[in-house]
Amino acid sequence: MQLIPVHTDTPYDVHVGTFLLERVGQTVRETCPGATRTTIVTDTNVGPLYAEVVRTSLTQAGLEPHTFTFEAGEKRKRAATLVDCLEFLAESELSRGDAVVALGGGVVGDLAGFAAASYLRGIAYVQVPTSLLAMVDSSVGGKTAIDLEAGKNLAGAFWQPRAVLADVGCLATLESAQFADGCGEVIKHGVIADPELFAVLEGTPLTLDLLMANVPAVETIVARNVAIKRDVVDADEHEHGMRKLLNFGHSIGHAIELCEHFQRGHGECVAAGMVAITRAVEAEGGCEPGLAERIDAVCRAHGLSTACTWDADELFEAALHDKKRAGDAIDLVIPHAVGDCVIERTPLPRFHELIRAGVSAGKDR
């Protein structure tokens, strides 16, 4: 097991390894010493696989477990599900000393974290991510949210977990497309912060086959991604500056998600967004030659399509609802080279031009 400490206002550790589901109860007991009751928040995909293991672990630690399960999918990350979860916490009589356990992928982690942040004005929670996307990205850093009709993650709170338990053994139950979707954020971390990680991904793509053949290698990659995000979050917990680097590819990616009505995976949309913005920058000579093709090739090697069928006007209209927008401008992450990206406050007309250039360059291929 690898341990990555996070030094936010509420410090905690991220545990990356195997057989960690069986340690959830012990971890809750250690990090939430006043807890007597817990509620596992999970979905209809993950609950049947892992909820009983976690319930047993909590019971053995002397904690009374309850389980709230909602229908899986991004479309359920909405206010109605949040309210149902809050009502369940109240019916389960959780007190301020008790804790929520978020068991699942990014949707579960975001919603459970927001429920924990809201219930009784904030109670403790522990993240137990079961997808690659959640392990390397959404479970770390304390961002919690739900989607609104206008866009993704527009209502939420910064609320740090007491611990994160990333059991890479859970990845073996993912479908190939789900596993690949998580690789979008892994590739993003390589581009913004780690040329060595990016080179590793170029040479040996992160796949389910690699997991089956070499669990320690996958564990190392997951831990490296957590460390990258930890370093950024430590420096800028509430996203006033440096943390915006983590949004590389997201402004266009979130627009694609919205246009696709969330039927396309988040990681794949981010991959398409990364390639589109890089193509636009490269066309103007703003980054090293061939960078867009290099990112595109790595994404494709990981099973991620970077194609975009939407036109620039549709994407721009969707992107206007992005939470990174500030009045008549938006904060964009501009790549110059692998490991060299900057945040630029970009006027909206200029952003529209970049979307058009990026999408057009992709369609010309």
N, C-alpha and C positions, 0 to 999 in steps of 0.2 A: 504494500500500500504506500502511496505517495501522499504527503501532507503539504498543502499549499496554504500558508496563513494569509488572510486578507486583513489589511490594517485600516479599515474604515472607522467611522465614529463608533460603530458597534463592531468590534473585531470578531472574526470567526475563522474557522479552518475549513478548507475544502479537502475531503478525503477522496482519493482516486485509487481504485483497486477492485478486487473481486470479493464476493461473499460479504458485501457491506449491508445488504438488506437485513441480515440477521443482527446487525449492530445498531439498527435504528433506535430501538428501545433504550439501549445503554447510552447512546448519544443524546437522546432527548433528556434522559435522567441527568446526564452530566452538564448539559448546556442550559437546561430549563429546570433548575433544582426545585422550583416551587410547584411544578406541574403534578396534578393527580389525574387529569383527564386529557385525552388527545382526540383530535378528529383527523382521520386520514381523508384528504381530498384527492380523488382520482377520477378516471374516466372509464367508459365502458370497454375500451381496448386494454388498458393496463390493469385495471382492478382484478379481472379474473385471473391474471397471470401472477400478480405479486402482492395483492392486498392481504391475503391470509398470512403470508410469511411475515409481513410487517406487523400485522395485528398480533401475531404470536410473540414477536420480539417485544412489542410494547407491553403486552400482558406479563411476560416474564420479568420485565423491568418494574413491575408494580404499578403500571399505568392503565387506566380504564380507556379502551379504544372505542371510537365510533367511526363510521365510514360514510362519507358523502360521495356518491358517484353520479356523474353527469354524462350525457351523451358526448362521445368523442368528436372532435373537429373544431376548427377555427370559428365556425359559425356559431358555436356555443359560448365563445368567449365574449359574452355580452352582459348587459346590466341585469337581465332577467335571471341568468344563471348565478351571477354574483349575489343577488338578493336571496335566491333559494339557498345558497350556501350559508349566508349570514343567518337566515332563519334556522337552518339546521344547527349551526353553532350555538344559537340561543336555546333551541330545544334540547340540545345535548348538555346544557348547563355548564358550558365552559366558562371559567373565571379568568381574571386577568393574569393569574399565574400559570394557566394552562397553555397548551401549544397545538398548533396545526402542523400536520405533516403533508407536504405536497409531493404526491407520488405519481409521476408521469412525465410527459414531455413539456414543451414550452407553454402550451395553452394551459395545462394544469398548474404549472409553476406560477405563471403570471396571475391567473385567477385566484389561486389559493393564497398567494402572497398578498394580493390586494385585499382579500377577505380578512386575512390576519391583521393587515395594517388598519382596517376599518373597524373591526369588531372590538367593542369596548375601548375605542380610540387606540387600539394597537395591542396585540398579544404576540407572543413568540411563535416562530415557525421554523421548520427544518425542511430544506429542499432535498428531495430524493429523485434526481432526474433519471429517467429511463431511456431517453433518446439521445443520440449523438448531439443533435442541435442543442438540446437543453444542457447537456454536460459541459460543452465547450463554450456556451454563450449565455443563455437566458437564466440559468440557475445561479449565476455568479454576478454580483454587483448590485443587487437590491432593487432593480427596476421591476415594478409590478404594474399590471394594467389590464384593461378590457378594451375592446374595440367599440367604436360608435358607428352610426350609419355613415358619417362623413369620412371616416378613415380608421386606420389601425393604431391601437395603443394611445388613443386620445384622452382616456381617463385612467388615472392611476396614481401611484405614490412611490417614492423611494422608501423602501422598508427592507433593511438587511436581514437575512436569515441568521439563525444562531449557529447553523452548520450546514454544510452541503455534503451529501454522501453520493458519489458518482460510482456506481457499481457497473463496471464495463461488461460484466457478464450479462447484464440485461440487453446489451446491444445484439446478442445472438438471436433474440426473438424478433428483431426488426425485419421488415421486408426490405429487399434491395433498394427500392426507391426511397424508403424512409431513411435508410442509412446514408444513401447518397445525398439526400437533402441536407443532412447535417454537415456534409463536407463543404457546402457553400461558405459557412462561417469559418471553418478550418482554413480554407484557402484565403479568405479575407484576412485572417490574422497573419498569415504568412506574408501577404502583400504589404500590409501596413506596418509590420513590426519585425519580421524575422525571415531574412533571405535564406537562412539555413533550413528552416522549416519548409519554405516554399520549394527549395531544391530537393528536399526529401520527398515531397509530394510529387514532384516532377518525375523522380526516379522510381518511386514505389507508391502508386496510388493507395489511399486509405480505403479499403473495401472490406466487405464481410469475409471474403476469402482470406484476407490478411488477418482478420480477427481469429478465424478458425485455426490458422496456421501458427500465429504468433501473438498471443494475448499480451505479453509484456511490451511488445512494440506498439500496440494500439494504446495501451495504458500510458506509455511514455508520450505519445502524441497528444492524447487527451490532457495529460498533466501539463504539457508545454503550452497548450492553448489556454488552459485555466490560468497559468502563470502570466501569459501575455495580457489577458483581460484583467487579472489582479493588479498588474503594474499600472495599467491605465486607470482603473477604478481608484486605486490608492492615491493617485495623483490628482484626480478630479471626480470625487464621489458623485456630485450632483450635476454633472455635465455642463459646466460653465465654459469649458475650453477643450483640453486635450481629449476628454472622453468622447468627443464628437468624431474622433478618428475611427471609432468603432462603427460609424455609420457609413463607411465606404460601400458604395453600391446600393445603399438603402433608399435614397430619395427616389431614384428611378425604380428600384426593386419593389418598394412599397406601392408605387403607382401601378406597376404591373400586377401585383397581388390584388389591388382594388379593382382594376379593370377585369381581372380574371375571376372576380367574386370569390377569392380565396380558394379556388379549386386547384391552384398550382402551389407547390411547396414553397415555403419562405426561403429556404436555402437556394433553391433553383432560381427564384426571382432575384435574390441578391446577386447570384452569379451573373444573370443577364444584365443586372444593373451595373455591376463592376465592369463588365466588358463594354457596355454601351458608353459609359462615361470615359473609359480609357481610350476607346476608339475616337471619341470626339476630341479629347485632349491631344492624342497622338496626331490627328489630322492637322492640328495647328502647330505641331512641333513642340508641344509642351511636356513631352516625356520621352524616354529613350525609345528609339525605333524598335518596333516589334513587340512592345510590352503588351498591347491588347491581344495579339495572337498568342503570346506566351500564357496569359491568364486564361484565354479561351481554351487553349489546348489542355491545360490542367483541369479546368472545369469539365471538359468533355471526357477526359480520361477517368474522371470520377463519376461519370454517368449523368452529368448535369447538362441539360440543353440551355444554351444561352440565346436561343431564338426569341424574337419579339415580334408578334404580329400586329401590335397596336401602333397607330401612327403618333407622331410627335404631339399633335394637338390634344389627343385623348389622354396621353400620358401626362402632359403638362397640366391639364385640368385636374386630373386625379392627384398629382403631386402638390397642388395648391393647398391640399388639406394636410400636408405633412407637418408634423409637430416641430420640425426643424426650421420651418418658415418663420421669419421675423419681419412682419410688415411686407414691404415690397422687395424683400431679399430672402435668400435661403442659404444656410451654411452647407457647403458642399465639400467633400473630401476629394482632393485632386491628386492623382498619382503622378509622380515623376519617374520613379523606378521602384523595384521591389525593395521594400524597407524604407522608402522615402516618399511619404504622402503628407500633404498639408491641408489645413482647413481654410477655405476661402469664403468670405461673405460675398455671395453672388447675386446681383440684381436679377429679378425674375425674368425680364426679357432675355438676358444673357443665358440663364438656365434653360429657357425655351430653345434657344439656339443650340445649346449643347445637346439637349435631348434629340433635336432634329438631326444634328450631325452624327450622333452616336447610332441612332436607329437607322439612318440612311446608309451609313457605312456597313452596318450589319446586313442590310438587305442587298447591298451590292456584292456581297460575297457569294 
